[in-house]
Amino acid sequence: MTNNRTFTSIRVIFLALAATVASVGLLSAEDYKGTFTLPFETKWGRATLPPGDYTFKLNMNVSPFTAKVSGNDVQAYILATGIDDRNVAGQSALIIVRHGRKGTVRALRLADRGLVFTYPLPKSERRMLMLAQKPELFQRLQIVASAK
């Protein structure tokens, strides 16, 4: 019985590692690239990005949609929590909620693809907004995107 449990545990761990390696390997086949410049420190997913120039890569054929963001000695994989294909007009942009001199990415709008990827606020910021009950200041940062 113990051998069977051990084998099952090893198999589960192996499958989880294989899935992780496969998903990271699939990011090498990105089909959408873009650049943007952050004028202030910004949180995006679990990553904190200092001001500066960045690139992102996104494989539009693999779900969950993960953006690989690189720049300023930072490299992060950021998972979208939602996707919307309604009411996408205007330019491609990062939609950021401002908190003084800092911000948090809420959405990545790809106008030429007609898609908006959404990202949640971290729990600490959600609590802070609920307590403060201040209006949110949204800022659009233009991205320069190029599909392969």
LINFEN-V979578 format. One record per pair of residues at least 24 apart in sequence whose ideal C-beta (glycine too) atoms are under 10 Angstrom apart, sorted by the first residue. I is the first residue (numbers start at 1). J is the second residue. Records with the same first field share a line. If there is no record, write none. Layout:
I->J / J
This chain:
22->62
23->59 / 62 / 64 / 66 / 77
24->66 / 68 / 77
26->59 / 61 / 62 / 66
27->57 / 58 / 59 / 62 / 66 / 67 / 68 / 77
28->57 / 59 / 68
29->57 / 59 / 61 / 62 / 148
30->56 / 57 / 58 / 59 / 60 / 61 / 62 / 66 / 67 / 68 / 147 / 148
31->57 / 58 / 59 / 60 / 61 / 62 / 113 / 147 / 148
32->56 / 57 / 58 / 59 / 60 / 61 / 65 / 67 / 110 / 112 / 113 / 115 / 145 / 146 / 147 / 148
33->57 / 58 / 68 / 144 / 145 / 146 / 147 / 148
34->58 / 67 / 69 / 92 / 94 / 108 / 110 / 142 / 143 / 144 / 145 / 146 / 147
35->71 / 142 / 143 / 144 / 145 / 146
36->69 / 71 / 92 / 93 / 94 / 105 / 108 / 141 / 142 / 143 / 144 / 145
37->71 / 141 / 142 / 143 / 144
38->71 / 72 / 94 / 96 / 103 / 105 / 141
39->101 / 103 / 139 / 141
40->96 / 98 / 99 / 100 / 101 / 102 / 103 / 139 / 141
41->99 / 101 / 102 / 103
42->94 / 96 / 97 / 98 / 102 / 103 / 104 / 105 / 139 / 141
43->96 / 97 / 99 / 102 / 103 / 104 / 105 / 119 / 121 / 122 / 124 / 125
44->69 / 74 / 76 / 78 / 94 / 96 / 103 / 104 / 105 / 106 / 108 / 119
45->69 / 76 / 77 / 78 / 79 / 80 / 81 / 104 / 105 / 119 / 120 / 122
46->76 / 77 / 78 / 79 / 122
47->74 / 75 / 76 / 77 / 78 / 105
48->74 / 76 / 102 / 104
49->74 / 76 / 78 / 103 / 105
50->74
51->101
54->94 / 143
55->143 / 144
56->94 / 108 / 143 / 145
57->148
58->108 / 110 / 113 / 115 / 117 / 145 / 147
60->110 / 113 / 115 / 147 / 148
65->108 / 115 / 117
66->117
67->105 / 108 / 117 / 119
69->105
78->105 / 108 / 117 / 119
79->117 / 119
80->107 / 108 / 115 / 116 / 117 / 118 / 119 / 120
81->117 / 118 / 119 / 120
82->107 / 116 / 117 / 118 / 119 / 120
83->108 / 115 / 116 / 117 / 118
84->109 / 114 / 115 / 116 / 117 / 118
85->113 / 114 / 115 / 116
86->114 / 115 / 116
87->114 / 116
88->112 / 113 / 114 / 115 / 116
89->114
90->140 / 142
91->140 / 142 / 143 / 144 / 145
92->116 / 140 / 142 / 143 / 144 / 145
93->139 / 140 / 141 / 142 / 143 / 145
94->119 / 139 / 140 / 141 / 142 / 143
95->119 / 138 / 139 / 140 / 141
96->137 / 138 / 139 / 140 / 141
97->121 / 125 / 129 / 136 / 137 / 138 / 139
98->136 / 137 / 138 / 139
99->125 / 128 / 129 / 132 / 134 / 136 / 137
100->137
103->137 / 138 / 139 / 141
104->129 / 136
105->141
106->136 / 138
107->138 / 140
108->143 / 145
109->140 / 143 / 145
110->143 / 145 / 147
111->143 / 145
112->145 / 146 / 147
113->145 / 147
